[in-house]
Amino acid sequence: MAKGDKINFSTPSGFPEFLPSEKRLELYLLDIIRRVFESYGFTPIETPAVERLEVLQAKGNQGENIIYGIDPILPPNRQAERDKSGETGSEARALKFDQTVPLAAYIARHLNELTFPFARYQTDVVFRGERAKDGRFRQFRQCDIDVVARRELSLLYDAQMPAIITEIFEAINIGDFLIRINNRKILTGFFKSVGIAENQIKSCIGIVDTLEKIGESKVKQDLEKEGILEEQAQKIIEFIKIDGLVDEVLDKLKHLAQNLPETEQLSLGVSELETVIAGVRNLGVAENRFCIDLSIARGLDYYTGTVYETTLLGHEALGSICSGGRYEELVGVFLGEKMPGVGISIGLTRLISRLLKAGILSSLAATPAQVMVVNMQEDLMPTYLKVSQQLRQAGINVITNFDKRPLGKQFQLADKQGIKFCVIIGSEEAAAQKSSLKDLKTGEQVEVLLENLAEELKRKLT
């Protein structure tokens, strides 16, 4: 860089950077999510941001979202270091695009150290090589849970997922939401029953999954482009539009399974869905929080059974705010044995961005401090430090103002940061072991003995 050239210090496109008020909101939401996850016995893990490319491409992702990287060629004086590690300079690496595929590799690496069913949560950052735009990022935080078992995994784990989603979003208090549930076996079984060829089913599921984005007529056109007959396409449209109360939809599905040919897989999917719905109800999830939606397919290849998408009612344009499902073969790709799993994911960075823009959530105050001890005179700093520490020991977050400036400026500084109260101690107050406590919202100012200050503040802060 030539002398005098300006450095471009703007953030790279698609990589978010949070102001303190936004980061505090993220941490607040993470704490709610973590508490709910742990209340169901999920344990935290972390996997590397970088994985071998062949790992990330193991199931259903051949590069459309992967941010690639190549290990650097080490200089001659470090060749021995590379040789000792056993790795080649050209070995392909990439940033992880989700948590599920890396989880499968993690289980394969630690198989003999884990107990099964293995229930874990992760709140790592992931990376996707997609065009950055409003609400879409190349780097974002995902909050995932998955349960993985060896050979068999109870469908009641599938039923737990809507209960967990409900507890999280009710705690966040984002308004009314709806968890839409389906089973991929139902879709696959129905497609078979209307004569769709085995090699066309995967593409049909992908097309059905775009219904909300492209609409009914475009779905029908895309199905016909895949070689699906017009009559078959119409039957698919009519099928995925089946709606009503949960029990009504289940009854309609059972009726279809009894009257269509080759419905073994359809019947199995209906039976699994019925078991999951019963579990959801037994876990106390309110009926208005979930429904059966036969258009929910989840585009990723590895989903094989139950699938979920969660929509914020009145804000459907935001898309799914939590999604996931069951997979049977993902972990087995690495181990060669059946290891079924089920999980859900909240794209927290995207969710926060969308909810802030829609006015559903608000940023928190820029600082966690609840109180500022103002600086009236430098010789009283020992008193200010002692009082600040006593308040902290009582569980109150405190900023001590070390800089002497006009009292009005100190009030403005505290108010700008969202601090609610200022503690004022001048020479007269210090001599009398008192303080003045100012409420910056109401302007009210009261005298409080220093020995009672912590209790008075806790009372006012509740």
N, C-alpha and C positions, 0 to 999 in steps of 0.2 A: 504494500500500500504506500502510495506516495505521500510525503509529508504534507499535511494540510487537508488531505482527503477526509471527508466525513464518514464515520462508521454508520452503517444502517443497523440500528438497534431495535427495529420493529420485530414483533414476534413472527416466526414463520407461519405462513397461511395454514389454518386448520389446527393450530396448536394453541389451546386456550391459556390465558393468564388471568388469575383472579385478583381482584381488589380484596383488601382485608374483610370487608363486609360480606363478600361473596364466598370467600374461603371459610369464614365462620359458619355460614349457612350450610356449606357442604359438610363440614365437620359435625354440625348439629344433626343433619340428616343421616350421616354415616353412623352416628352414635345410636340413633333410633333403630336403624337397620340392623346394626350389630347386636343390640339387645334382643331384638325379636329372633334373629338367627340363633343366638346362643340359648334362648329360652326353649328351643326345640332340639338342643343338643348338638348343633353344628359347631365344628372346631375350625379355627383359622389356619390357613396355609398361605404361602406365597410361592409363585413359580417365576422363573427368570423372564425378564422382558424379551429376551432374545432366545429363540429356539432354532434347532436345525430345521432347514426348509423342508426336508422330507417328512418331519414330524407334522408340521403345519399343513402339509398337503396330503396327509394320510387318509383323510375322509372328507370328500365333498368340497374341497376348496383348492382349485388348481391355479390360483393366482389373482383373481379379480380384486381382492381386497388386501393383498399382502404387500407390506413395505419391505423390500428386499435389502439385504446387506451382504457384503463379502468380507471375510476376515482380512485385515490388512497384511500385506507381505512384510514380514519383519526385516529390518536392515541386517546386513551381514554380521554385525557384532552381536545380534540376538538370535541368529539361526539355531544355535544350540538350545536356546530356551524353547523355541518352537518345536524342535525335534523331540525334546524331553517330554513335552506335553502330549505328543502323539497325534497332534492335529496338523493338517495341511493348510497352507496359506490360502488356498482357493476353495476351502470347504464352505458351501453356501449356508448362510444364516438369514434369518428374517425376524422382524418384530412380531410378537404374538397379536393376532387379530381378535381373539376371544379367549375365554378362560377354560372352555370345555375340552378342546383338543389338548392344550397343555396339561389339563387335569389327567387325561387318559395317559399321557406320557409319564406324568408324576407318579401315578399309581403303578405303572409298569416298572419304574425305577425303584420304588419303595415297597413293592408287593409284600415282602416278608416282614416289614416293619409296621404295617397297618393292620387294623382290625376291621372286619366287615360285618354288616354294611358300613361303609366308610362315608360319613356325613361331614362335608367340609364347606366352609364359606371363604370367599376371596373378595377383596375390594381393591384389586390392582388396577393399574392403568393399562389399557390396550391400545393398539394402533391399527388404523385402517387406511389403505392407500386409495381413498376416494376423493372426489372433488369437494373441497371445503366450501360450505355455504352456510346460511343462517340455520343454526341448530344442528349442523352436521360437522363433526370434527375428525381430524386425523389422529388425535390423541384424546382419549376420554377414559373416565373411571367407570368400571363395571362392578356391580355388586352381585355376585353369583352364589347360589347354593346348589349342591348336587349331592345325591346319595347314590353310591355305587355298591353293588353286591357281587358275590361270586355265584354264578349259576341262576339263582332266583332272587327276585326283588318284589316284595309285597306291593300290591296296588294301593295300599293305604299310604305309602310314601307319596304316591301321585296325589292322593286326597289331601295330604298335608300342605301341598304347595298353595292352593287357593286360601287356606287358613292363614298361612304366613303372609301372603300378599295382602290379605284383608287387614291383618293386624298392623302391618307397616303403613299402609295408606290411610287407615283410620287414625293412627298416631300422628302422622304428618298433617292430617286434617286438610286434605286438598279438595274435598268435595265428593260428590257421588262418582263412583267408578263401577265398572262391570267387568268381571273376569269371564271371558268367553272360552269355553272348553270344547274340545273335540277329540277324536281319536283317529290317527292316520289309517288304522286298519279299516275303519268304516269307509273312508274315501276309497282306499285301495280295493276293498271288497265290492263296493258299489260299481266302480269302474269295470271290474272284471265281470260283474253280473250283467252289464249292458254291452258287453262284447269288446271292451277296449283291450288291445293287445298288451301283453306284459311289458314289452319294450317301450310302450307309449305312456305308461302310468306315471312314471317319474315326471315327465314333462307336463302331463295333465295336472298333477298336484301343484307344480310350480305356477301354472297358469291360474288355477283356482285361487292360489294364495294372493294373486294380484287384484282380486275382485274389488276391494275397497279403493284401490288406486286408480284402476282403469275403467271400472263399471261393467255392467252385465253384458252389453252388446259387444264390447271389445274383447271380453273373455270368450264369448262365443266365437268371434272371428278368429281369435288366436288358437282356439281348440281346433277349428276347422282347418287352419293353416298347418296344424300338426298331423293332418290326415284323419281327424275324427269326423265321422259322418254328421251331417246337420241334425239328424234325428237323435244321435247319441249326444251331441253337444247340448241340444235342448233338454234332454233328460238330465244331464249333469247340472245345468242351470236350475232346473226345477228342484233337483235334489238339494243343492246347497242353499236354496231359498227356504227350505222347510224351517219354520220357526214356531214359537208358542212357548207355553210354560214348559219347564224341564220335563215333567212327567208326560206331557202331551207329545213332545218330540221323541222321547224314548218309545212311547207306544207306536208312533208312526214308523220309527226305525224297525221295531220288532215286526210290524205288519209287513214292511217291505222285505225283510229277511225271510219271511215265511212264503212270500209270493213271487220272489225273483229266483232265477236259476243261479247256481254256483255261488251261494251266499255264505259259505263256511267262514270266510275271513270277515265278512260284514257282520255275521252273528257274533263272532269272537270280539270284534271291536265294540259292538253294542253291549255285550256282557261286561267287558272291561269298563266301559263308560258308566254303566249302571253301578258297578262296584265303587268307582271313584266318587260318583255323585252321592251315594249313600254315606261314604266316609266323610265327604265335605259337610254334609248335613250333621253327622254325628259329632263333628268338630265344632259345631255351633255357628257356622258361617250363615249369615242371613240370606234368605232366598233372593232378595233384591241385589245381592252382590255377585251372583254368577248366573250363567245361562249356558245352553248348548248352542253352538254356532258351527254349522257344518261347512262353512266357508273357510274356517281357520285350518290352515294346513302347515304353516311354518316351512319356509322354503329349503332350509338346510337338509342335506341328504340323510344325516344320521338319525333324524327323528323317526320312530317306528310305531309309537303308540299314542298315549295321551299328549295333547298339545294345548298350550294356553296362550292367550293374548289378553291384556288388560287395557281397557279404554276409559278415559276420563269423560264422563257424560257431559254433554254441552260443549266439549272441546275435542271432538272426535278427530279434527284435523291435526291434532298433535300426534296422532298415530298411537301405536302400542307403547304403554309406559312400563310394562313388565311382561316378559314372554318366556317361553321355554317348553319343555316336554320330556318325553321318555325316549331313550335310545337303548338298543340291545347289543350293538356290535362295535361301538366306537372304541371302547377300551380293548376289546378282543383283537382289534387290528394290530396292537402291539404285543399281545400275549398269546394269541391263538386259542383263547378259551372264552366261553360266554360270560360276560360281566355286564349285566343290565344296569342302567342308571336312569335317574330322573332329576331334572333341575330347572331352575328359573334364573333369569338375569334382569337386573335393573341397570340400564345405561344412565348412571347418575348424572354425569356431566351434561348429557343431552337433556335429561329430564329437568334439571335445574334451569338450564337455559330457556327451555320452552315455558316452564311454569313462571319464571320471572317475567318473561316477555308478555305472557297472558295475564299477568297481575294476580295469579293464583297464590304465589308465594312472594314474600318480600325479603330483601337482604336484611341481615342482622346489623346491629350497631358495629361500627368499625373496630371497636375494642371490647374485650370481655369485661373491662373494668366497670364497676358499678358506682365507684366513689373516687373523687379526686380530693386529696389533701392539698389545699392551696398554700402558696408560699407568701406569707405576709411580711416576714422579715428574716434575713439570713441567720441571725443569731438564735432563732428558734428552730433551726433545722433538726437538732437532736430530738426535740419534742415531736416534730412532724414525722421523723423516722420511727420513733417509738410508737406513736399513735397508729401509723400505717401498719406496722408489724402486728400490733394487737388486733386490728381489724382483720388482717389476713388470717391470723390464727383462729378467728371466729368464723372463717369461711367466706369472707367478703373480698371481692376482687378490688384492688386499690391501685391507683396511680398517685405517686407523690410528685408534686411539681417541684423540681429542683431549681428552676429558673425564676428569679424574681422579676415580675412584670406587673403592670397595673391589674388590680383585682378584676375589673371588667373584662380584660383580655383573657385572664385565666378562666373566667366563667364561659366566655365564648369558645375557648379551646375545648373545655369539657363538654359543652353542649354539641359542638361540631362532631365529636366522637361518640355521641349518644350516651354520655355519662349522666346519670340521673341526679346525683347529689354531690355537693361540695362541702367539705369540712373546713371551717375558718377558725383559726386560732391566732389571735394577736397577743400582745404582751399582757393585757388585762385578763384575757381568757386563760392564758397559760398560768398566771399567778393564782387564779381562782379555780384551776383544774376544770375548766369548762371549755366548750366549743360552741360555735354557731353552725347549725346544720341548714344548708340552703337547698331547697327543692328547685331544680332548674326548670322544671316543667310548669309549676304553679307560681314560682317566685316566693313561696312561703319560706320564712327563715325563723328557726326556733333555737333557743338555748338548750344545750344538753350537757350534763356532767360527763366528763371524759370516761368515768367508770361505767356509765350507762350508754355510751355512744354505740357500741357494737349491737347491743340488744335493740336500741331504738332504730338503728339502720336496718337490721334484719326484719323488724316489724314493718317498716315502711316499704321494704323491697318485696315482701310477700304479696 
